[in-house]
C-alpha cells in the first residue's frame, strides 16, 4: 500500500511543480503589441524575476500575473526613446538601492566610449528615480550601447539607435 502511494506521489510531483511555475505567467494574456498608455518608467518585479518597465508591460505584454513595485535587482535603468532623431534627447532614468556610485557609458558601434558620466550614490529604489536628459544630437547615425556599472561589479546595458 505504501509503495503504491509513494509511486502515485512521484508521478504527480512533476505536475505540481510545473503548475506552480505556470501560475506566474498566463500565456493566453501575452500580447507584445499591446499599447500601454503611460510611457513613464515605474519598474515592477515580475514573479518570473524579470524587471518590467511598468505594470502594463508586465501584465498585458508579457502575461505576468503577479509583480511587486520596484526593480528586481539593485541596479536598473531605462532609456526613452530607443530610436533617437537629430533633435531628440535621450531620457535616462536610473534606479539603484545600494547607496554606491555608478558610472554611465555610451559606446558607439566601433567600441569607442563617446560619453562617460559618474552617477551619484543613490538609495532611490522607489520613485522619484534619478533622471538625466542626454543630448545625443551630434552623435553619428548608428547603434549605440548605453551601460551602467557600479563598484560592486553589477552592470546593465541596453541599446539605442541614432538616426
C-alpha positions in Angstrom: 0.0 0.0 0.0 2.8 2.4 0.9 4.6 1.6 -2.3 1.6 2.4 -4.4 1.1 5.7 -2.6 4.8 6.6 -3.0 4.7 5.8 -6.7 1.5 7.9 -7.1 3.1 10.8 -5.3 6.2 10.6 -7.5 4.1 10.6 -10.7 2.1 13.6 -9.6 5.0 15.7 -8.2 6.3 16.9 -11.6 2.7 18.1 -12.4 2.5 20.1 -9.2 6.0 21.7 -9.8 5.1 22.6 -13.4 1.7 24.0 -12.5 3.2 26.3 -9.8 5.6 27.7 -12.3 2.9 28.1 -14.9 0.8 30.2 -12.5 3.3 33.0 -12.8 2.7 33.6 -16.5 -0.6 33.4 -18.3 0.4 32.5 -21.9 -3.1 33.5 -23.2 -2.6 37.0 -21.9 0.7 37.7 -23.7 0.2 40.5 -26.3 3.6 42.1 -27.2 1.9 44.8 -29.3 -0.5 45.9 -26.5 -0.5 49.7 -26.4 0.3 50.8 -22.8 -0.9 54.4 -22.4 1.8 55.6 -19.9 5.4 55.6 -21.2 6.9 56.6 -17.8 9.4 54.3 -16.0 7.7 52.8 -13.0 9.5 49.4 -12.7 7.9 46.3 -11.3 9.5 43.0 -10.5 7.6 40.1 -12.0 7.1 36.8 -10.3 9.5 35.4 -13.0 12.4 37.6 -11.6 12.4 40.0 -14.6 12.2 43.8 -14.2 9.5 45.3 -16.4 9.2 49.0 -17.3 5.7 49.3 -15.7 2.8 47.1 -14.6 1.1 47.4 -18.0 4.1 45.9 -19.7 4.4 43.1 -17.2 0.7 42.1 -17.2 -0.6 42.8 -20.7 2.5 42.5 -22.9 4.2 39.6 -21.1 1.3 37.8 -19.2 2.8 38.2 -15.7 0.2 37.5 -13.1 2.0 38.7 -10.0 4.5 41.5 -9.5 5.8 43.9 -6.9 6.6 47.6 -7.1 10.3 48.4 -7.9 13.0 46.7 -9.9 14.1 43.1 -9.1 17.8 43.8 -8.8 19.7 46.6 -7.0 20.7 48.3 -10.3 18.3 49.1 -13.1 17.8 51.8 -15.7 15.6 52.8 -18.6 16.0 54.9 -21.7 13.4 56.6 -23.8 13.2 56.8 -26.8 15.3 53.9 -28.2 15.2 55.4 -31.7 16.7 58.9 -31.4 16.4 61.5 -34.1 18.6 64.5 -34.8 16.6 66.8 -32.5 15.7 64.3 -29.7 17.2 64.0 -26.3 17.7 60.6 -24.7 16.0 60.4 -21.3 17.9 58.2 -18.9 16.2 57.0 -15.7 18.3 55.2 -13.1 17.2 53.2 -10.0 19.7 51.8 -7.5 19.3 50.6 -4.0 22.9 50.0 -2.9 23.9 53.6 -2.0 27.1 53.4 -4.0 28.2 55.4 -7.0 27.8 54.1 -10.6 29.2 55.0 -14.0 27.2 55.6 -17.2 28.9 54.8 -20.5 27.7 55.3 -24.1 29.6 53.2 -26.5 29.4 53.5 -30.3 29.3 50.7 -32.8 33.1 50.8 -33.1 33.5 50.1 -29.3 34.6 53.7 -28.6 33.3 55.3 -25.4 31.7 58.5 -26.6 30.2 59.6 -23.2 31.1 58.7 -19.6 29.5 60.2 -16.6 29.5 59.3 -12.9 26.1 58.8 -11.2 25.5 59.8 -7.6 25.3 57.2 -4.8 21.6 56.7 -4.6 19.2 54.8 -2.4 16.3 55.7 -4.5 14.8 52.3 -5.2 11.4 54.0 -5.2 10.2 57.0 -7.2 11.4 59.6 -7.8 14.3 58.0 -9.7 17.4 59.8 -10.8 16.9 61.1 -14.3 19.2 62.7 -17.0 18.4 64.2 -20.3 21.3 63.4 -22.7 21.9 65.4 -25.8 22.9 62.9 -28.5 22.2 65.2 -31.4 25.8 65.4 -32.5 26.4 61.6 -32.5 26.8 59.8 -35.8 23.9 57.7 -37.0 24.1 54.1 -35.9 23.7 51.7 -33.0 24.9 52.6 -29.5 25.2 50.7 -26.2 24.3 52.5 -23.0 25.7 50.8 -20.0 25.9 51.4 -16.3 28.2 49.7 -13.8 28.9 50.1 -10.1 31.9 49.4 -7.9 30.4 46.0 -6.8 30.6 44.8 -10.4 26.9 45.0 -11.1 26.1 46.1 -14.6 23.2 46.6 -17.0 23.1 47.6 -20.7 20.7 48.5 -23.4 21.0 49.7 -27.0 19.6 52.7 -28.8 19.7 53.8 -32.4 20.6 57.3 -33.5 19.2 58.2 -37.0 
